[in-house]
Amino acid sequence: MRIIACTLAALALVPAAVAASSTRADAWTTHRSAAGGFTVSTPATWIDMTRLSPEVLTRVRALPTLAQYVTLLRSSKIVKLLVADASATAIANHYASNLNVVQAATIGDLRLQHDATIAQLRSSGVVRGTLHASYVTLPAGRAVSLSYLADFGGSTPTVALQQFMFVRGGKATVLTYTTLPKLRGAYETIFARSARSFRFV
């Protein structure tokens, strides 16, 4: 399924935010996408780049490289949500781990998308090492879980991705959590909790 790799190439690298938030580390926020018909929660220190709020615009002015993501979000109809970590961890590592949710019309069932996605990823040349794929049952329904390292080339670093793909009502909805390989352990529990919070509404 081309929406995965094509969108990841653009969204995998979200630069770290400028200043740490004073929000409590254990606080979480629920994000709602009216266009996508879903809700999902992330730590409260994560910024919703999809909304051009004063906070986002302030950070874009302070860190111009974020502007490319605002431009992408304005032009792409399949990206329903992009939330980036702005915590001290992001600043210390100069990388904002993030969640993006893409959604597009599709044909076939979850098994067909599983097979097609794996074939497409393996032929893309971006996957490094082993591609782990399995079926999982989350509160939002049955999904395909994909975990792998990806190298999109250029000056971008290799990233670790955890994806969850749902097929519902003729649409594929893909949640992609991205971080640096060295931070996998630190974000594993966060990604899992966030994925379990996902709901179609």
N, C-alpha and C positions, 0 to 999 in steps of 0.2 A: 504494500500500500504506500504510494508515493508521498502521501501527506506527512508521514512520519519523518523520513530522512530529510526531505526538503525543508520542513519546518525546523527540524533540529539544527540543521546547518546554520540557520539564521538566529536561533534562540539559545543555543548551547552556552554561549559566552555572554553573561550579563556582568559588567564590571561592578566591583564593590562600591557600595554607597559611600557618601562622604563622611557622615558622622553617625556614631552609634546612637541607637534609640535608648531612652531611659525606661522603656516599657519593661515590666517584670519578665524575667526569663521564662516563667512557667505559664504566662498568659497566652491565650490563643484567640484568633479572630476568624469568623466565618465569612467567606467571600461568596457573593451570589452573582451568577451570570444569567441575566434575563434572556439574552440572545441564545445562550447555550442550554438553558433550562436545567441548571444544576447549582449546587452549593458545595463548597469544600473549605476545610479549615486549615490554617497554617499558624505557626507561632506569630504572635502579635508584632514582632519586630520585622516581619516580612512586609514589603511594600507592594501594593497592587499597582503595577505599571499600566494596567489596562485603563485605569481611570486617570484622567489628566487633572488630578487634584493639585491644590497649591503646594503640597509637600513634594509630589512628583516633579512638578515644574521647577521648584526650587532646586532640587537635586540635579535636574537636567542642566540648569544654568550653571551650577557649580561643577558639574562633571559632564562636559559636552558629549562624551562618548555614549552616554545613555540616550542621546537624541535619536540614534539610529533605531533603537527599539520602539520609541514613540512613533517614528515614521513607519516602521514595519507594522505596528499594531493598527495604525490608521488605514493602511493599504490592504491588509490581509483580513479576509472575512472568515477564514477558518480558525484563526487564533481567537479563542473566547476569553482566555485569562492568562496573564503573565504576572506572577508574584515572585519578587526577589528578596532574598535575605539581606537585611541592613544591620545585622547585629555586629558585635565586636569580633566574632569569628570571621565574618565576611571581610571586615576591614583588615584584620591581622593577616589574612591570607590573600588579600587583593583579588578576591573572587567572591561573587555573590551567588551562592547556591540558589536554585530557583525551581519553581513549578510552572510549566506551561500546559495549557489544555487546548488541544485542537479538536475540531469537529468537522466532519465532511460526510456527504452522502456516500453510501457504499452499497454494494450488492453482496448477496450471500450471507452466510451465518458466521458465527465466531470462529468455527474451525477453518473455514475458507480464509478468513482474514489472518488467522494464526499462520497458516501455511504460506500465504502470499507475502506477509510481512517478513517472515524469517527468510524467505527466498530473496526478497528485495534487499534486506539488510546485508545478507551474505554477499550479494553481488555488487553492493555499493562500494566496497573497499574501505569503508570507514571503521568497521568493527575490528577491534584489537583483542586477540585472545579468544576466550570461550564466550559464546552467546548462550545464556541460560534462558530457557523458555518453559513455561508451565501454565496450567489452568489453575485459577484460584477463585474462591467464592468470597466476595466482599459484601458488605451490607447493601451496596447498590446493585449487586447481581454478579453473575459469572463473568470473569474477565480473563484475558491473557496477560500474564506477567512476563516481562522481558527485562533482563539485567545484563549489561555489557559495558565495556569500555569503548569509546569512540574517538577517533582522530580525524578531524575535519580539515586538517592541513593548514598551510599558511603559518601565521604566528600564534594560532590558537593552541592552547594546551590540550592534552588528552583529557577527556572528561569521563566520569562514571555516570551511567544513566540507569534509572529504574523506571520502567513504563508499565502502565496498566491500560489495556484496551477493552472497551465495551462495544457491543453492537446492539443497538436498540432503535426501533422505529425507522429502519433504513439508513441510519447514521452510525458512523464509527466515532467514538469519543475516546481520545487518547490523553492520559495524564502522563507527563514526562517530568520526572524529578532529576535534576542535574547537579552534580557537585564534582570536586576534584577527587581523584582516586585516593589521595592520602586522607581525605575527610570522610570517606565512605562510612567508617565506623561511627563517627560523630553524628552523622545525619540519618543513619539507618532507621533508628527508632522514630525519628521525626517524620520521615517519609512514610513509614508504615502507618503511623497514627493518622497522618493527613489523608492517605489513601482510604483508610477505613471510614473517615468522616464524609467522604464523597457521597452525594445523593442526587438523584434526578428529581426535579420538582416540576 
